Amino acid sequence: MIDTDEPMRHRTDLDDMAEEHAMRAHIDPVASLNAAIHAAFKNEVSSSAVADLIREAEAAAILSAETAEKARTRALDPALSAADVATARREMEDASFGRDLAVEKPMMLH
């Protein structure tokens, strides 16, 4: 029998990591992650440090995807002004790019 609880625990762990990473980054977890990955490229880092960065990237990707979806939902609100819709769309695009960056850049560390 397949243990269906395992994927949910993994998801919860990544959610916790995403929140922790966001708190450490204060506002922009992807910018913080990007800086850490840049430093890893400039310096020799251990394989465990690379593994930590990959886990942080997964967490940042989840957080960015959730942020993008919230901004998308806000942008589709018919009660918003045109300026508020434009702001929400920019937030959505920024978060979507952050998600893509968090997914793609760590693959270069392999």
N, CA, C and O of each residue as an XYZ file, in Angstrom:
440
protein
N       0.829     -1.176      0.000
C       0.000      0.000      0.000
C       0.878      1.245      0.000
O       1.876      1.296      0.718
N       0.521      2.243     -0.791
C       1.290      3.487     -0.891
C       0.964      4.384      0.287
O      -0.202      4.579      0.629
N       1.996      4.923      0.902
C       1.816      5.833      2.025
C       1.492      7.220      1.484
O       2.384      7.927      1.014
N       0.234      7.609      1.546
C      -0.180      8.905      0.994
C       0.146     10.056      1.919
O       0.046     11.214      1.513
N       0.536      9.771      3.159
C       0.883     10.846      4.085
C       2.261     11.439      3.781
O       2.502     12.611      4.068
N       3.157     10.653      3.211
C       4.532     11.104      2.976
C       4.612     12.354      2.100
O       5.296     13.299      2.491
N       3.947     12.416      0.924
C       4.055     13.634      0.125
C       3.540     14.867      0.865
O       4.077     15.962      0.699
N       2.504     14.693      1.678
C       1.968     15.826      2.411
C       2.973     16.322      3.451
O       3.128     17.531      3.629
N       3.653     15.414      4.135
C       4.670     15.841      5.094
C       5.773     16.602      4.388
O       6.248     17.619      4.895
N       6.191     16.120      3.211
C       7.235     16.795      2.452
C       6.788     18.212      2.086
O       7.560     19.164      2.199
N       5.550     18.337      1.652
C       4.998     19.647      1.289
C       5.004     20.572      2.503
O       5.359     21.745      2.386
N       4.621     20.062      3.644
C       4.600     20.871      4.852
C       6.010     21.317      5.221
O       6.217     22.469      5.600
N       6.981     20.411      5.111
C       8.372     20.780      5.388
C       8.830     21.909      4.467
O       9.485     22.849      4.916
N       8.485     21.819      3.170
C       8.881     22.866      2.235
C       8.170     24.172      2.542
O       8.758     25.245      2.404
N       6.905     24.094      2.957
C       6.191     25.309      3.347
C       6.887     25.980      4.528
O       7.058     27.199      4.547
N       7.285     25.176      5.510
C       7.988     25.724      6.666
C       9.305     26.366      6.245
O       9.658     27.442      6.729
N      10.032     25.705      5.342
C      11.288     26.263      4.857
C      11.038     27.568      4.103
O      11.819     28.511      4.225
N       9.959     27.631      3.328
C       9.641     28.833      2.571
C       9.368     30.000      3.521
O       9.849     31.112      3.302
N       8.606     29.742      4.560
C       8.310     30.803      5.515
C       9.571     31.253      6.244
O       9.784     32.448      6.447
N      10.404     30.294      6.636
C      11.649     30.632      7.319
C      12.558     31.446      6.397
O      13.159     32.433      6.822
N      12.653     31.031      5.150
C      13.497     31.734      4.186
C      12.967     33.147      3.965
O      13.753     34.089      3.869
N      11.656     33.311      3.882
C      11.059     34.631      3.678
C      11.334     35.534      4.868
O      11.606     36.722      4.697
N      11.266     34.983      6.066
C      11.547     35.795      7.244
C      13.009     36.227      7.249
O      13.320     37.364      7.605
N      13.913     35.318      6.853
C      15.333     35.676      6.797
C      15.590     36.718      5.734
O      16.437     37.594      5.910
N      14.870     36.634      4.635
C      15.073     37.565      3.527
C      14.305     38.863      3.742
O      14.499     39.831      3.006
N      13.453     38.888      4.726
C      12.646     40.037      5.131
C      11.560     40.405      4.137
O      10.441     40.687      4.566
N      11.809     40.422      2.873
C      10.765     40.748      1.914
C      10.893     39.897      0.669
O       9.897     39.355      0.190
N      12.058     39.770      0.151
C      12.253     39.124     -1.138
C      13.112     37.871     -0.998
O      14.338     37.945     -1.083
N      12.472     36.715     -0.781
C      13.254     35.500     -0.584
C      14.048     35.103     -1.810
O      15.113     34.497     -1.686
N      13.556     35.429     -2.984
C      14.272     35.050     -4.206
C      15.555     35.862     -4.336
O      16.579     35.332     -4.767
N      15.513     37.140     -3.970
C      16.729     37.959     -4.024
C      17.781     37.416     -3.063
O      18.966     37.371     -3.394
N      17.350     37.008     -1.884
C      18.271     36.437     -0.907
C      18.860     35.134     -1.429
O      20.063     34.901     -1.314
N      18.019     34.293     -1.997
C      18.475     33.030     -2.573
C      19.430     33.281     -3.732
O      20.458     32.615     -3.853
N      19.088     34.237     -4.578
C      19.928     34.569     -5.717
C      21.326     34.979     -5.248
O      22.327     34.576     -5.840
N      21.388     35.774     -4.192
C      22.684     36.195     -3.645
C      23.468     34.992     -3.119
O      24.681     34.908     -3.313
N      22.780     34.067     -2.458
C      23.454     32.879     -1.923
C      23.990     31.993     -3.053
O      25.093     31.455     -2.958
N      23.208     31.851     -4.109
C      23.656     31.045     -5.248
C      24.831     31.727     -5.943
O      25.788     31.063     -6.341
N      24.764     33.038     -6.087
C      25.869     33.782     -6.690
C      27.150     33.561     -5.880
O      28.219     33.335     -6.447
N      27.033     33.628     -4.566
C      28.200     33.402     -3.703
C      28.731     31.978     -3.863
O      29.941     31.755     -3.822
N      27.831     31.025     -4.045
C      28.259     29.634     -4.225
C      29.060     29.465     -5.509
O      30.009     28.682     -5.558
N      28.672     30.206     -6.555
C      29.422     30.141     -7.814
C      30.802     30.776     -7.676
O      31.762     30.320     -8.297
N      30.903     31.818     -6.870
C      32.175     32.526     -6.713
C      33.144     31.774     -5.805
O      34.359     31.908     -5.954
N      32.628     30.995     -4.881
C      33.449     30.294     -3.900
C      33.225     28.796     -4.036
O      32.190     28.350     -4.530
N      34.196     28.042     -3.598
C      33.983     26.600     -3.558
C      33.107     26.310     -2.346
O      33.401     26.747     -1.233
N      32.042     25.578     -2.573
C      31.147     25.227     -1.477
C      31.007     23.715     -1.402
O      31.200     23.008     -2.391
N      30.675     23.246     -0.239
C      30.524     21.802     -0.038
C      29.246     21.308     -0.691
O      28.338     22.082     -0.994
N      29.201     20.022     -0.897
C      28.002     19.437     -1.487
C      26.803     19.599     -0.556
O      25.670     19.725     -1.020
N      27.044     19.596      0.748
C      25.919     19.799      1.674
C      25.402     21.228      1.579
O      24.202     21.452      1.737
N      26.278     22.204      1.325
C      25.830     23.584      1.141
C      25.005     23.716     -0.135
O      24.010     24.439     -0.168
N      25.422     23.015     -1.179
C      24.654     23.023     -2.431
C      23.289     22.387     -2.194
O      22.277     22.888     -2.685
N      23.254     21.298     -1.451
C      21.977     20.641     -1.143
C      21.072     21.580     -0.353
O      19.866     21.630     -0.592
N      21.652     22.323      0.585
C      20.863     23.302      1.345
C      20.300     24.379      0.423
O      19.140     24.769      0.558
N      21.113     24.859     -0.510
C      20.646     25.873     -1.455
C      19.515     25.343     -2.330
O      18.558     26.061     -2.623
N      19.628     24.101     -2.738
C      18.576     23.505     -3.560
C      17.281     23.410     -2.763
O      16.207     23.695     -3.293
N      17.370     23.014     -1.502
C      16.171     22.961     -0.658
C      15.585     24.363     -0.469
O      14.367     24.537     -0.512
N      16.432     25.342     -0.263
C      15.953     26.719     -0.128
C      15.298     27.197     -1.424
O      14.298     27.914     -1.393
N      15.862     26.799     -2.550
C      15.289     27.178     -3.842
C      13.903     26.568     -4.016
O      12.985     27.228     -4.504
N      13.753     25.305     -3.615
C      12.432     24.668     -3.693
C      11.424     25.414     -2.839
O      10.288     25.636     -3.256
N      11.842     25.798     -1.645
C      10.949     26.537     -0.745
C      10.617     27.922     -1.315
O       9.471     28.365     -1.249
N      11.617     28.595     -1.869
C      11.381     29.921     -2.461
C      10.471     29.818     -3.676
O       9.649     30.704     -3.909
N      10.608     28.750     -4.451
C       9.747     28.551     -5.623
C       8.293     28.373     -5.190
O       7.385     28.915     -5.820
N       8.073     27.625     -4.130
C       6.708     27.431     -3.621
C       6.132     28.753     -3.145
O       4.997     29.096     -3.477
N       6.907     29.492     -2.371
C       6.439     30.776     -1.862
C       6.149     31.745     -3.010
O       5.139     32.448     -2.985
N       7.014     31.784     -3.997
C       6.819     32.681     -5.139
C       5.579     32.288     -5.941
O       4.830     33.155     -6.393
N       5.364     30.995     -6.115
C       4.176     30.536     -6.848
C       2.905     30.927     -6.106
O       1.929     31.356     -6.721
N       2.918     30.778     -4.788
C       1.751     31.164     -3.996
C       1.520     32.670     -4.059
O       0.378     33.120     -4.153
N       2.588     33.443     -4.007
C       2.486     34.893     -4.096
C       1.940     35.298     -5.454
O       1.094     36.188     -5.539
N       2.410     34.659     -6.514
C       1.923     34.957     -7.865
C       0.434     34.664     -7.982
O      -0.312     35.442     -8.577
N       0.005     33.542     -7.415
C      -1.414     33.173     -7.494
C      -2.283     34.158     -6.721
O      -3.367     34.519     -7.180
N      -1.822     34.593     -5.564
C      -2.585     35.585     -4.789
C      -2.688     36.899     -5.562
O      -3.750     37.519     -5.596
N      -1.594     37.317     -6.175
C      -1.608     38.555     -6.960
C      -2.516     38.407     -8.179
O      -3.216     39.350     -8.548
N      -2.509     37.241     -8.799
C      -3.377     36.985     -9.956
C      -4.839     37.093     -9.546
O      -5.641     37.728    -10.232
N      -5.176     36.472     -8.431
C      -6.557     36.528     -7.927
C      -6.959     37.975     -7.654
O      -8.069     38.391     -7.987
N      -6.057     38.730     -7.052
C      -6.321     40.152     -6.777
C      -6.495     40.928     -8.073
O      -7.388     41.770     -8.173
N      -5.656     40.658     -9.066
C      -5.721     41.378    -10.341
C      -7.037     41.123    -11.069
O      -7.506     41.971    -11.829
N      -7.626     39.964    -10.838
C      -8.882     39.618    -11.500
C     -10.115     40.145    -10.770
O     -11.238     39.961    -11.239
N      -9.915     40.792     -9.639
C     -11.034     41.342     -8.866
C     -11.665     42.496     -9.642
O     -11.002     43.503     -9.888
N     -12.928     42.368    -10.030
C     -13.561     43.419    -10.840
C     -13.747     44.740    -10.087
O     -14.012     45.769    -10.708
N     -13.613     44.719     -8.774
C     -13.789     45.940     -7.990
C     -12.521     46.798     -7.937
O     -12.566     47.933     -7.464
N     -11.402     46.271     -8.413
C     -10.146     47.032     -8.351
C     -10.098     48.110     -9.422
O     -10.647     47.966    -10.515
N      -9.423     49.191     -9.069
C      -9.192     50.244    -10.060
C      -8.153     49.762    -11.060
O      -7.459     48.772    -10.825
N      -8.054     50.470    -12.171
C      -7.069     50.105    -13.199
C      -5.652     50.152    -12.635
O      -4.825     49.300    -12.960
N      -5.369     51.142    -11.793
C      -4.036     51.258    -11.196
C      -3.746     50.084    -10.265
O      -2.631     49.562    -10.252
N      -4.748     49.667     -9.486
C      -4.557     48.531     -8.582
C      -4.400     47.222     -9.352
O      -3.640     46.345     -8.940
N      -5.112     47.087    -10.465
C      -4.965     45.902    -11.319
C      -3.545     45.866    -11.893
O      -2.909     44.813    -11.924
N      -3.057     47.019    -12.343
C      -1.700     47.084    -12.895
C      -0.664     46.717    -11.839
O       0.298     46.008    -12.133
N      -0.855     47.192    -10.618
C       0.067     46.865     -9.528
C       0.043     45.368     -9.238
O       1.091     44.741     -9.078
N      -1.156     44.804     -9.172
C      -1.283     43.373     -8.902
C      -0.652     42.549    -10.024
O      -0.023     41.524     -9.764
N      -0.818     42.995    -11.263
C      -0.208     42.262    -12.381
C       1.317     42.316    -12.308
O       1.982     41.316    -12.579
N       1.873     43.461    -11.947
C       3.331     43.562    -11.787
C       3.809     42.625    -10.681
O       4.821     41.939    -10.827
N       3.064     42.607     -9.569
C       3.423     41.710     -8.468
C       3.360     40.251     -8.931
O       4.218     39.442     -8.579
N       2.347     39.929     -9.715
C       2.199     38.572    -10.236
C       3.378     38.218    -11.142
O       3.950     37.133    -11.033
N       3.732     39.131    -12.027
C       4.849     38.876    -12.945
C       6.171     38.753    -12.203
O       6.987     37.887    -12.521
N       6.386     39.623    -11.209
C       7.615     39.544    -10.417
C       7.700     38.222     -9.668
O       8.753     37.585     -9.634
N       6.589     37.815     -9.068
C       6.582     36.560     -8.314
C       6.758     35.368     -9.256
O       7.448     34.408     -8.912
N       6.147     35.418    -10.429
C       6.308     34.330    -11.398
C       7.758     34.225    -11.855
O       8.294     33.124    -11.984
N       8.396     35.374    -12.101
C       9.804     35.358    -12.478
C      10.650     34.815    -11.323
O      11.586     34.047    -11.541
N      10.318     35.217    -10.103
C      11.035     34.701     -8.935
C      10.925     33.197     -8.823
O      11.897     32.521     -8.485
N       9.735     32.664     -9.108
C       9.539     31.215     -9.094
C      10.432     30.561    -10.149
O      11.107     29.569     -9.873
N      10.429     31.123    -11.357
C      11.245     30.557    -12.435
C      12.726     30.605    -12.081
O      13.463     29.650    -12.325
N      13.152     31.710    -11.511
C      14.549     31.859    -11.111
C      14.916     30.845    -10.038
O      15.985     30.236    -10.089
N      14.028     30.664     -9.068
C      14.288     29.718     -7.973
C      14.329     28.282     -8.480
O      14.976     27.432     -7.867
N      13.659     28.002     -9.574
C      13.668     26.651    -10.142
C      14.894     26.448    -11.032
O      15.557     25.414    -10.949
N      15.193     27.421    -11.874
C      16.242     27.250    -12.899
C      17.664     27.443    -12.359
O      18.547     26.642    -12.667
N      17.894     28.460    -11.583
C      19.266     28.792    -11.199
C      19.962     27.704    -10.381
O      21.135     27.425    -10.629
N      19.286     27.084     -9.423
C      19.992     26.024     -8.674
C      20.401     24.841     -9.524
O      21.334     24.121     -9.168
N      19.727     24.623    -10.640
C      20.117     23.499    -11.511
C      21.516     23.715    -12.063
O      22.180     22.758    -12.461
N      21.969     24.954    -12.091
C      23.321     25.250    -12.579
C      24.388     24.851    -11.569
O      25.570     24.783    -11.904
N      23.972     24.585    -10.329
C      24.934     24.199     -9.295
C      25.328     22.727     -9.378
O      26.324     22.316     -8.782
N      24.556     21.935    -10.111
C      24.829     20.495    -10.188
C      26.120     20.220    -10.883
O      26.505     19.061    -11.035
